[in-house]
Amino acid sequence: MNAQQLQNRLRSSSPPLLLHVLPEEIFSAQRIAGSQNACVYETAFLNHVARLAPQKHQDIVVYGAGTGSLDCP
């Protein structure tokens, strides 16, 4: 997904949950506006995601640091 596609999805009538998956200190320093944080490195990651997206039908767009980072294969 590129930036324009993401903007279109976020402006749609059913926007996805935008999920930043890096630690809180990185999220606090830099993030996409409107995103939520659930650190993929925490053991409670799935619990955080379930709390942030209680409706199972809501799409989720997950992002982290990008290519070359341990959060992206």
mmCIF file of the C-alpha atoms, coordinates in Angstrom:
data_MODEL
# 
_entry.id   MODEL 
# 
loop_
_atom_site.group_PDB 
_atom_site.id 
_atom_site.type_symbol 
_atom_site.label_atom_id 
_atom_site.label_alt_id 
_atom_site.label_comp_id 
_atom_site.label_asym_id 
_atom_site.label_entity_id 
_atom_site.label_seq_id 
_atom_site.pdbx_PDB_ins_code 
_atom_site.Cartn_x 
_atom_site.Cartn_y 
_atom_site.Cartn_z 
_atom_site.occupancy 
_atom_site.B_iso_or_equiv 
_atom_site.pdbx_formal_charge 
_atom_site.auth_seq_id 
_atom_site.auth_comp_id 
_atom_site.auth_asym_id 
_atom_site.auth_atom_id 
_atom_site.pdbx_PDB_model_num 
ATOM 1  C CA . MET A 1 1  ? 0.000   0.000   0.000  1.00 0.00 ? 1  MET A CA 1 
ATOM 2  C CA . ASN A 1 2  ? 1.382   3.402   -0.893 1.00 0.00 ? 2  ASN A CA 1 
ATOM 3  C CA . ALA A 1 3  ? 0.719   6.733   0.858  1.00 0.00 ? 3  ALA A CA 1 
ATOM 4  C CA . GLN A 1 4  ? -2.078  7.779   -1.508 1.00 0.00 ? 4  GLN A CA 1 
ATOM 5  C CA . GLN A 1 5  ? -3.884  4.454   -1.104 1.00 0.00 ? 5  GLN A CA 1 
ATOM 6  C CA . LEU A 1 6  ? -3.603  4.754   2.673  1.00 0.00 ? 6  LEU A CA 1 
ATOM 7  C CA . GLN A 1 7  ? -5.004  8.300   2.621  1.00 0.00 ? 7  GLN A CA 1 
ATOM 8  C CA . ASN A 1 8  ? -7.932  7.120   0.514  1.00 0.00 ? 8  ASN A CA 1 
ATOM 9  C CA . ARG A 1 9  ? -8.652  4.254   2.913  1.00 0.00 ? 9  ARG A CA 1 
ATOM 10 C CA . LEU A 1 10 ? -8.420  6.522   5.962  1.00 0.00 ? 10 LEU A CA 1 
ATOM 11 C CA . ARG A 1 11 ? -10.885 8.984   4.383  1.00 0.00 ? 11 ARG A CA 1 
ATOM 12 C CA . SER A 1 12 ? -13.370 6.239   3.449  1.00 0.00 ? 12 SER A CA 1 
ATOM 13 C CA . SER A 1 13 ? -16.662 5.571   5.216  1.00 0.00 ? 13 SER A CA 1 
ATOM 14 C CA . SER A 1 14 ? -15.105 2.557   6.957  1.00 0.00 ? 14 SER A CA 1 
ATOM 15 C CA . PRO A 1 15 ? -11.480 3.477   7.691  1.00 0.00 ? 15 PRO A CA 1 
ATOM 16 C CA . PRO A 1 16 ? -9.083  0.833   8.959  1.00 0.00 ? 16 PRO A CA 1 
ATOM 17 C CA . LEU A 1 17 ? -7.388  0.898   12.337 1.00 0.00 ? 17 LEU A CA 1 
ATOM 18 C CA . LEU A 1 18 ? -3.909  2.278   11.738 1.00 0.00 ? 18 LEU A CA 1 
ATOM 19 C CA . LEU A 1 19 ? -1.598  0.321   14.037 1.00 0.00 ? 19 LEU A CA 1 
ATOM 20 C CA . HIS A 1 20 ? 1.985   1.356   14.844 1.00 0.00 ? 20 HIS A CA 1 
ATOM 21 C CA . VAL A 1 21 ? 3.832   -1.722  16.132 1.00 0.00 ? 21 VAL A CA 1 
ATOM 22 C CA . LEU A 1 22 ? 7.076   -0.303  17.538 1.00 0.00 ? 22 LEU A CA 1 
ATOM 23 C CA . PRO A 1 23 ? 7.812   0.581   21.203 1.00 0.00 ? 23 PRO A CA 1 
ATOM 24 C CA . GLU A 1 24 ? 5.987   3.466   22.879 1.00 0.00 ? 24 GLU A CA 1 
ATOM 25 C CA . GLU A 1 25 ? 9.028   5.766   22.862 1.00 0.00 ? 25 GLU A CA 1 
ATOM 26 C CA . ILE A 1 26 ? 9.311   5.495   19.075 1.00 0.00 ? 26 ILE A CA 1 
ATOM 27 C CA . PHE A 1 27 ? 5.549   5.946   18.685 1.00 0.00 ? 27 PHE A CA 1 
ATOM 28 C CA . SER A 1 28 ? 5.706   9.080   20.863 1.00 0.00 ? 28 SER A CA 1 
ATOM 29 C CA . ALA A 1 29 ? 8.548   10.531  18.807 1.00 0.00 ? 29 ALA A CA 1 
ATOM 30 C CA . GLN A 1 30 ? 7.144   9.896   15.325 1.00 0.00 ? 30 GLN A CA 1 
ATOM 31 C CA . ARG A 1 31 ? 3.936   8.371   14.001 1.00 0.00 ? 31 ARG A CA 1 
ATOM 32 C CA . ILE A 1 32 ? 1.223   8.774   11.406 1.00 0.00 ? 32 ILE A CA 1 
ATOM 33 C CA . ALA A 1 33 ? -1.550  11.009  12.744 1.00 0.00 ? 33 ALA A CA 1 
ATOM 34 C CA . GLY A 1 34 ? -4.504  9.012   14.027 1.00 0.00 ? 34 GLY A CA 1 
ATOM 35 C CA . SER A 1 35 ? -2.566  5.804   14.543 1.00 0.00 ? 35 SER A CA 1 
ATOM 36 C CA . GLN A 1 36 ? -2.711  3.658   17.673 1.00 0.00 ? 36 GLN A CA 1 
ATOM 37 C CA . ASN A 1 37 ? 0.209   1.859   19.296 1.00 0.00 ? 37 ASN A CA 1 
ATOM 38 C CA . ALA A 1 38 ? 0.608   -1.814  20.194 1.00 0.00 ? 38 ALA A CA 1 
ATOM 39 C CA . CYS A 1 39 ? 4.236   -2.891  20.424 1.00 0.00 ? 39 CYS A CA 1 
ATOM 40 C CA . VAL A 1 40 ? 4.763   -6.173  18.593 1.00 0.00 ? 40 VAL A CA 1 
ATOM 41 C CA . TYR A 1 41 ? 7.674   -6.992  20.921 1.00 0.00 ? 41 TYR A CA 1 
ATOM 42 C CA . GLU A 1 42 ? 5.440   -7.137  24.016 1.00 0.00 ? 42 GLU A CA 1 
ATOM 43 C CA . THR A 1 43 ? 3.905   -10.406 25.171 1.00 0.00 ? 43 THR A CA 1 
ATOM 44 C CA . ALA A 1 44 ? 0.533   -8.669  25.521 1.00 0.00 ? 44 ALA A CA 1 
ATOM 45 C CA . PHE A 1 45 ? 0.551   -7.537  21.857 1.00 0.00 ? 45 PHE A CA 1 
ATOM 46 C CA . LEU A 1 46 ? -2.503  -9.572  20.827 1.00 0.00 ? 46 LEU A CA 1 
ATOM 47 C CA . ASN A 1 47 ? -4.436  -8.378  23.876 1.00 0.00 ? 47 ASN A CA 1 
ATOM 48 C CA . HIS A 1 48 ? -3.659  -4.760  22.961 1.00 0.00 ? 48 HIS A CA 1 
ATOM 49 C CA . VAL A 1 49 ? -4.802  -5.315  19.381 1.00 0.00 ? 49 VAL A CA 1 
ATOM 50 C CA . ALA A 1 50 ? -8.027  -6.953  20.576 1.00 0.00 ? 50 ALA A CA 1 
ATOM 51 C CA . ARG A 1 51 ? -8.685  -3.948  22.847 1.00 0.00 ? 51 ARG A CA 1 
ATOM 52 C CA . LEU A 1 52 ? -7.981  -1.441  20.061 1.00 0.00 ? 52 LEU A CA 1 
ATOM 53 C CA . ALA A 1 53 ? -10.076 -3.300  17.472 1.00 0.00 ? 53 ALA A CA 1 
ATOM 54 C CA . PRO A 1 54 ? -12.975 -4.939  19.322 1.00 0.00 ? 54 PRO A CA 1 
ATOM 55 C CA . GLN A 1 55 ? -14.975 -5.225  16.085 1.00 0.00 ? 55 GLN A CA 1 
ATOM 56 C CA . LYS A 1 56 ? -13.552 -8.263  14.324 1.00 0.00 ? 56 LYS A CA 1 
ATOM 57 C CA . HIS A 1 57 ? -14.641 -7.039  10.880 1.00 0.00 ? 57 HIS A CA 1 
ATOM 58 C CA . GLN A 1 58 ? -12.574 -3.815  11.015 1.00 0.00 ? 58 GLN A CA 1 
ATOM 59 C CA . ASP A 1 59 ? -9.563  -3.790  8.702  1.00 0.00 ? 59 ASP A CA 1 
ATOM 60 C CA . ILE A 1 60 ? -6.175  -3.123  10.298 1.00 0.00 ? 60 ILE A CA 1 
ATOM 61 C CA . VAL A 1 61 ? -3.203  -1.482  8.585  1.00 0.00 ? 61 VAL A CA 1 
ATOM 62 C CA . VAL A 1 62 ? -0.018  -2.341  10.463 1.00 0.00 ? 62 VAL A CA 1 
ATOM 63 C CA . TYR A 1 63 ? 3.165   -0.315  10.102 1.00 0.00 ? 63 TYR A CA 1 
ATOM 64 C CA . GLY A 1 64 ? 6.581   -0.070  11.713 1.00 0.00 ? 64 GLY A CA 1 
ATOM 65 C CA . ALA A 1 65 ? 9.997   1.213   10.725 1.00 0.00 ? 65 ALA A CA 1 
ATOM 66 C CA . GLY A 1 66 ? 10.064  -0.270  7.228  1.00 0.00 ? 66 GLY A CA 1 
ATOM 67 C CA . THR A 1 67 ? 12.478  -2.208  5.083  1.00 0.00 ? 67 THR A CA 1 
ATOM 68 C CA . GLY A 1 68 ? 15.563  -3.430  6.898  1.00 0.00 ? 68 GLY A CA 1 
ATOM 69 C CA . SER A 1 69 ? 13.980  -3.215  10.339 1.00 0.00 ? 69 SER A CA 1 
ATOM 70 C CA . LEU A 1 70 ? 13.344  -6.252  12.516 1.00 0.00 ? 70 LEU A CA 1 
ATOM 71 C CA . ASP A 1 71 ? 9.603   -5.466  12.466 1.00 0.00 ? 71 ASP A CA 1 
ATOM 72 C CA . CYS A 1 72 ? 9.413   -5.987  8.666  1.00 0.00 ? 72 CYS A CA 1 
ATOM 73 C CA . PRO A 1 73 ? 10.656  -9.167  6.979  1.00 0.00 ? 73 PRO A CA 1 
# 
